[in-house]
Each structure stands twice: as structure tokens, then as C-alpha cells.
Amino acid sequence: MPKHKNLTPEQKRLRALMPKLKKWTAKQKRDHQKRYNALSQPITTEQVINASRHLETVSYGSGYCWLYGAKSSGGAGNVYGRMKFNGVWIGPHRFALALKLGVTLWDLEGFWAGHAPIAVCMGGRCCRLDHLHKETPPMGAWQRSRDRREVGIKPERTKEEIRRMVSLMYPRGLTVGQSIPDSITLV
């Protein structure tokens, strides 16, 4: 930032509090350009068909969610799944939201793919179109926080729901000593 000679003391104080913008490295610029090029492409019918192969209907509450059962970003136990879109890793719930809104995935950059309230939607891996909406980050955090106060941290599931979810998340089964993800509450 250029230094200004005629700043008031209040302006100087506020300027000191502002975060300094860091310059991107050449690798960061290349990665950003690669992400932009990939995510700004329209979603094809073939990509929709491929993604839908990993969706499973799971009963939840009084309805059902579409669980994305493929590998997640932090291993099979992570709450969020991930998938490749034009060579870039993305969340399948973001893919579903872009499909619902008829926009590119790049149009969703800076926004969250919000889920319906916990009483209706399990969140995370759910890709059911009518459970998803575009929201700004503070609103998403506020909504889930409110849900947790009303419903609790994790909704209780029946043993059958747990078995079904675990079998989808771990198609080869759990290994000895492997823990069930925190997103699943045993009753």
C-alpha cells in the first residue's frame, strides 16, 4: 500500500489494522488459473450421470437424503465427500447446487452450499437438490449453530440408518480398530 502523508491519526490507526495483502507465488497463480479454467466450464450430461452413480437414498428424519457415497477429502470417515470435476477436486454437494441453480461451479466461489435444517437434512454428504441452497458463509454458520441448539450436535439415528450409512461410507467394511465417524451418533 502506498504511504500517504496527509492521513489523520484515526486513518493511520485504521490502516494499521487492515490486513496486508500478500502477493501470490507463481504456483498459486497457476493453481488458481487451473481451478478457474476447470470450474468455469458448464456441467455436462455425462458428468451428471457419473455423479449420480454414487448417490444412494438414505432415510433421514421423516424423509430421505441423497448420500454421496464415494471417498471423502479426509478419508472415508469425513463428513463431506469429494469428486473430480474437470481435474479439480470439489464437493459433490456444490456440484449438485450448481446443477440446481443452472450455474457453473465457479459462480459458487465465495459462497457455501447450505443444507436444509438438521431436522430435515443430514448435511455434509447430502446432495438432494431440494435440501441445498446458496448462502454466504456467516449465514451458514449461524444456521447450523441454531440447529445444534434446537436439535443437538448430532441427530439420533436408528441402528438400521447407521448400518446403511456406514455400509455406504465404507463399502469394503471397517477395519479392526477403525472408528466410526463423529457425524454418526449411535443409539
N, C-alpha and C positions, 0 to 999 in steps of 0.2 A: 504494500500500500504506500502511495506517496505520502510524504510528510507534509503537512500543511502548517504554515507559520501562524496563521490567524485563527487558531482554534481556541475556544473558551475552555476554561478548566473542566467544565462539565462534559464538553465534547471530547476532550482528551481522555477523561476518565472512562467514558463510554467506548471510545476507540480501543482503549487498553483491554476492555472486557470482551471485545469481539474476537472470535476465533480467527487465527491466522490461516489463510487458505494455503494448502500445501500443493506444490506442483506435482503433477503425475509423472511417474517414471515412464520411459518408453514402453516397457512391458505393460504397465497399467493402461496406457493409451491403446495399445494393440488389443488387450483383453476387452476393454470397453468397446472398441470398434467391432470386434468379433461378436460380442454379445448383442450390440445394436443391429448388426447385419443379420444375425440369426433370428432375433426376436421381432424384427420389423417385417418379417415375411408373413403372408397370410397363412392361416391354418388350412391344410388340405384335407380332403375326404379320407385319404389313406392314413393320415396322422390320427384322425378321429377314430377310425376303425382300429388302428393299432392300440390306441389308448383304451378304447372300450373293452378290449380283450382282458384287461387287468382289473376291470370293475366287477365287484361282487355285491349283491344286495344283502345287507345285514339289518335285521330288525333292531330297532332302537326306539325306546320310549313307546309311543302309540303308533309310530310309523316305521320308516326304514331309512337307512343311509346307503349311499353307494361308496363302498370302501375300495380304495385303490390299494391293491394287494401286492404290488411289486416292491422291490428293495427300496429302503429309505435312505436319506442322506447320512444318517448316523448309524447305519446298520438296520437290520430288520426290526429292532425294537424301538426305533424312533417314532414319534407321533406323526411326523409328516413324511409322505412318500416323495419320491423324485423320479423324474423321467427325462429322457433326452429329447430335445426339440431342436432340429437343425444343428446338432452337435453341441448344444449348450444344455446344462442341467437346469431344470425348472421344477416347480411344484405342480403336481397334476391338478390340484385344486385351482391354481392360477390358470392352467390350460383350460379347464372347464369354464371358469369365469369369462375368459376371453372369448370362448366359443359362445357362451350365453349372450354376451354383450355385442358380439359381432365385430370385435376389435382385434388388433394384433397384440401379442404379449408385451411388446414394447410400450403400447399405450397404457399398460397397467403399471409400468415402472413408477415407483414412488407411492403406490397405493397398496393396500392389503386386500387379499381375497378373504373377506369376512364371512364367517359362518353364522347360521341361524343360532338362536339361543340354545344353551346346553340341554334344556328340556326337550328340544326338537332334534338337534343335530349333535353328533359326537365330535364334530370339529376335526382338525388335523387332516386325516386321510380321506374325509368325506368329500366326494366330488359331485354330489347330487345338485343339479343346476338350480333348483328352487331353494336350496339351502345356502347358496352363495350370493354375495353382493360385494360391490366395490366400496371400500371405505378408507378413510385416512387413518394413519397409524394411531393417533391418540384415541380416536373413537373406538377402534377395535380393542385396544387395551381396556378402555373404560367398560365396554360391553361385556367382555369376558370376566372382568373383575366383578361387575354387578351380578352376572350369572353365578359366579362362585359364592357370593354372599347369599344368594337366594337358594341355590341348589346344592352347594357344597363343591369341593375341589373336583371331585370325580363323581359322575353319576353311578349309581349301583347298577350292575348288570346281572342277569341270571347266569347260572352255570352254562346253559346252552349258548347264550350270547358270547360268553368268554371263550368257550371251546371253538366256536365258529370264527371269532376274531383271531385267536391265536393260530388256528389252522391256516387262515389266510395270510397272516403276517409271517408265519414260519411253515411254509409248505413242506419242508423236509423234517419238521419236528424240532423240538427244543433239544439242545444237547445237555448232558449232565452238568449241573452247576450253573446253567444259563438262567437268568432271572426273567420273569415276565415283565414287560414294560410298565412304567409307572402310570401310563394312561389307562390301564385296565385295573379296575377295582374288583377284588374277589369278594364274594358274599358268602 
